Amino acid sequence: MSLLVSKVPRALETKARLFGFELGDLLLIFLYLALSNLIFGQTRLKFPLVWLGTAALAAALYFLKRGKPDNYLQHAGEHFWSAGVLSAGATDVEYRPYQPFQPMNDEVKL
């Protein structure tokens, strides 16, 4: 009786990439392509704005994100749009103390 053997990928936690782009980046590139083609597709500006703009966006994403961690643009955007000063000792303005439910006078108690 022989041992059952199956092939397993060497790195199960590798991120899904296509042509060197993360899937979110591809979504952004194709969204730009579709919207610019919708707006400028029937004009003389189709080639420079649609095709060259898409190629420029793809090249910028490819070369600017090289060597950066996953979801770099998302985290950079969150950093730049968050508050300028974050203090660990400040009071939490969103905190509401827990208050158990107290029935009103006209409600029936179970």
C-alpha positions as CSV (number, residue, x, y, z in Angstrom):
1,M,0.0,0.0,0.0
2,S,1.5,3.4,-1.0
3,L,1.2,6.7,0.6
4,L,-1.3,9.2,-0.9
5,V,0.5,12.3,-2.2
6,S,-0.9,15.6,-3.4
7,K,0.7,18.8,-4.7
8,V,0.5,21.8,-2.4
9,P,1.5,25.4,-3.2
10,R,4.7,26.4,-1.5
11,A,3.4,29.8,-0.3
12,L,-0.2,29.7,0.8
13,E,-0.2,33.3,2.0
14,T,1.0,34.9,-1.2
15,K,-1.2,37.8,-2.3
16,A,-3.2,37.6,-5.6
17,R,-1.4,39.6,-8.2
18,L,-1.9,40.0,-11.9
19,F,0.8,41.5,-14.1
20,G,2.5,42.8,-11.0
21,F,-0.6,44.8,-9.8
22,E,-2.8,44.1,-6.8
23,L,-6.4,43.5,-7.6
24,G,-7.5,46.8,-6.1
25,D,-5.0,48.6,-8.4
26,L,-6.4,46.7,-11.4
27,L,-9.9,47.8,-10.4
28,L,-8.7,51.4,-10.3
29,I,-7.0,51.2,-13.7
30,F,-10.0,49.6,-15.4
31,L,-12.4,52.0,-13.7
32,Y,-10.4,54.9,-15.1
33,L,-10.3,53.3,-18.5
34,A,-14.0,52.7,-18.6
35,L,-15.0,56.2,-17.3
36,S,-12.6,58.1,-19.5
37,N,-13.7,56.0,-22.5
38,L,-17.3,56.8,-21.7
39,I,-16.6,60.5,-21.5
40,F,-14.0,61.0,-24.2
41,G,-14.5,57.9,-26.3
42,Q,-16.2,59.8,-29.2
43,T,-13.9,62.8,-29.3
44,R,-10.5,63.5,-30.8
45,L,-9.0,63.3,-27.2
46,K,-9.7,59.5,-27.0
47,F,-6.1,58.4,-27.7
48,P,-4.3,60.9,-25.3
49,L,-6.8,60.8,-22.5
50,V,-8.1,57.3,-22.6
51,W,-5.2,55.1,-23.7
52,L,-2.2,57.3,-22.7
53,G,-3.9,58.2,-19.5
54,T,-4.5,54.6,-18.6
55,A,-0.9,53.6,-19.5
56,A,0.4,56.5,-17.4
57,L,-1.8,55.5,-14.4
58,A,-0.7,51.9,-14.7
59,A,3.0,52.9,-15.0
60,A,2.7,55.3,-12.0
61,L,1.1,52.6,-9.9
62,Y,3.6,50.0,-10.9
63,F,6.7,52.1,-10.3
64,L,5.6,54.1,-7.3
65,K,4.4,51.1,-5.4
66,R,7.5,48.9,-6.1
67,G,9.0,47.8,-2.9
68,K,6.1,49.1,-0.8
69,P,3.9,46.8,1.4
70,D,0.5,45.6,0.4
71,N,-2.4,48.1,0.4
72,Y,0.2,50.9,0.6
73,L,-2.0,53.5,-1.1
74,Q,-5.0,52.7,1.1
75,H,-3.0,53.2,4.3
76,A,-1.2,56.3,2.9
77,G,-4.6,57.8,2.1
78,E,-6.0,57.0,5.5
79,H,-2.9,58.6,7.1
80,F,-3.1,61.9,5.1
81,W,-6.9,62.3,5.6
82,S,-6.9,61.5,9.3
83,A,-6.6,64.2,12.0
84,G,-3.4,66.1,12.2
85,V,-2.7,65.4,15.9
86,L,-3.6,62.2,17.5
87,S,-3.2,62.1,21.3
88,A,-3.2,59.0,23.4
89,G,-4.2,60.9,26.5
90,A,-7.2,62.7,25.0
91,T,-10.7,62.0,26.1
92,D,-12.7,59.8,23.8
93,V,-15.6,61.8,22.4
94,E,-17.4,58.8,20.9
95,Y,-17.4,56.8,24.2
96,R,-20.9,56.3,25.7
97,P,-21.1,54.5,29.0
98,Y,-23.3,51.4,29.0
99,Q,-26.7,52.0,30.5
100,P,-28.9,49.0,30.8
101,F,-32.4,49.1,29.4
102,Q,-35.0,50.6,31.8
103,P,-38.6,50.2,30.8
104,M,-40.9,53.2,30.8
105,N,-43.9,53.4,33.1
106,D,-46.4,52.3,30.4
107,E,-44.3,49.4,29.1
108,V,-45.2,45.9,30.3
109,K,-42.5,44.2,32.4
110,L,-41.9,40.6,31.5
